[in-house]
Amino acid sequence: MKVVIAIDSFKGSMSSMEAGNAAKAGIKRACGADSIIVKPLADGGEGTTEALVEGLGGEYVSIEVTGPLGGKTNAKYGILGDGKTAVLEMAEASGMILVKREDLDPSRATTYGVGEMILDAVNRGCREFIIGIGGSATSEGGAGMLQALGYEITDADGNPIRPGIRDLDRIVFISAKNVPEELKECHFSIACDVKNPLCGENGAVYVFGPQKGIKEEEKQIFDEKMRHFADKTQEFTGADHRLAEGAGASGGLGFAFLSYLPNAELKSGIDIVLKAIQLEQEVKDADIVITGEGRLDFQTAMGKVPVGVARLAKKYGAKVLAFAGGVTADAGTCNAAGIDAFFPIVRGVTTLDEAMVPENAKQNMTLSVEQVFRALGTMW
């Protein structure tokens, strides 16, 4: 019997690998599986760097970069065990988590620090990039990132545009003469589950701008600035990506990747992670696949991480079991989505705080998986 384990993190309680190893311990206590494989899992958003670094033998790099409002901040990213793949979360450099709500200022919030992270990884030899672009404080189309990568974006007098969205309508010249040649060797997998275009009522400014501080009366003004940037980009590159799905993600950062980095792809976060961890290769001959997350409910069935695992497992006929910290009454929809059976791991009346204590959560996972596999062992 071969079992493959790929469980999302239980936020605030267990990392992906901690949950997976706790499940593995339960199987080993119950029966002698011929092979038990534990893989890290994430959805391309927060926690992806941690999951892949921990699960694929990587290391962390911490550098000082330009924060969203221009000050310096420490950003962390990962380089995986192959030494060639960098995993970044743009929020580390340009995220809303770095700005107090009362200080949000989309007119000058910049993605410059994201470009600095990418360049640092390039200089360390990385040529493959996995980048999560959720949680941004920015609405400037990725112009800051491009400037950090060496693109000159200037006004009629040849002056660089200022950080943020405020100067996008003043762009006259764009040049790539200072962009490192090494960038052409790089491939970028951008974890993006947003489908919005760059401009218009469904674009970055109108849909996501308000949460970043854009006022109602500023929407049209800022959207026109973004349109001007798109026009000048089209003149420079000869291509127009403003209507592409995901171009409006992260304040238009998706547009910058598609337009200026020829080897960039915007994909579903879970699909990127599943490819990175080579899960398909392992489930091809698996008998049972175990997945799960902190809370299993009807939203899980709508494309969250465990269902992505289940879909892949079903492609090869494996049974899929899910374990979760909590299970809601509407979680039955997960069965139709490919999860054959699911189980809550909490074993008695307890408070949420008690259940989330890491040692309690690990023990509950181990004991719950053990009992399920004891039952399976009698039928195997």
Salt bridges, closest charged atoms under 4 A:
GLU18 OE2 - LYS362 NZ 3.70
ASP105 OD2 - ARG108 NE 2.85
ASP120 OD2 - ARG124 NE 2.68
GLU128 OE1 - HIS187 ND1 3.25
ASP155 OD2 - ARG170 NH2 2.99
ASP167 OD1 - ARG162 NH2 2.97
ASP167 OD2 - ARG170 NH1 3.34
ASP169 OD1 - LYS225 NZ 3.12
GLU181 OE1 - LYS184 NZ 3.23
GLU185 OE1 - ARG127 NE 2.89
GLU216 OE1 - LYS219 NZ 3.06
ASP223 OD2 - ARG227 NE 3.03
ASP231 OD1 - ARG242 NH2 2.84
GLU235 OE1 - LYS232 NZ 3.09
ASP240 OD1 - ARG242 NE 2.85
GLU245 OE1 - LYS195 NZ 3.93
GLU265 OE1 - HIS187 NE2 2.74
GLU265 OE1 - LYS267 NZ 3.78
GLU280 OE2 - LYS315 NZ 2.65
GLU282 OE1 - LYS2 NZ 2.95
ASP285 OD1 - LYS2 NZ 2.73
GLU293 OE1 - LYS304 NZ 3.73
ASP297 OD2 - ARG295 NE 3.06
ASP340 OD2 - LYS314 NZ 2.62
GLU359 OE2 - LYS362 NZ 3.60
GLU370 OE1 - ARG29 NE 3.28
GLU370 OE2 - ARG374 NH2 2.84
